[in-house]
Amino acid sequence: MIRSKSKTVLITGASSGIGKASAEYFHKKGWNVAATMRAPDKAGDWLTLLALKRRSR
């Protein structure tokens, strides 16, 4: 098995509620977050903000 120091999590329903909160939580902890949602327009600007923060690391 190959071990990696980076961690990745898949969050479904990330445009609102517990899915959004979970995605934000793991992102703040330094995890790679793969987020899916049915209505990305509901997610607002936080998706753009997460992407920009991720690129700046």
N, C-alpha and C positions, 0 to 999 in steps of 0.2 A: 504494500500500500504506500502511496506517495502522500506525504504530509505537507501541508501548506500552512504558512502562518496567517494568510488572509482567510477570512471567513465570508461566506456568501449565504444570503437568505432570500427565499422567494416569498413575496407577499402578494396575496390575491385580494381584490377588493380594496386597493390602496387609494382610491379617490376620496374616501370619507370614512368616518367612524374608527373602529378599532384597527382596520387595515391601514389607514393613513397614520394613525398614532404609532402603530408597530413599525411601519416603514421609517418614520421620522426617528423613532427610538434607536433602531439598529443603525441607521445612518450616523447618528450622533455618537454611537459607540465605535464607529470606524469600520463597520461591516460593509461589504458590497451588497447593495440592495437591488434585486430584480423585482420590479413592481408591475402588476397587471391590474387592469380595471376595465369595466364595461363602458364607463363614461369619463374619458380623460378630461373633457371640458369641465367637469365638476371639480377636478383636482385643483384648479386654479394655478397660481404662480409658484406654489411650493415645489412642483416637479422641476421647473426651470431652475429654481434656487438650489435644489439638491444636485442637479447636473452641474451647475457652475461651481459649487463647492467641491464636488468630486474631482473636477478637472484641475482645480487649483492645488490639489495635494501633491 
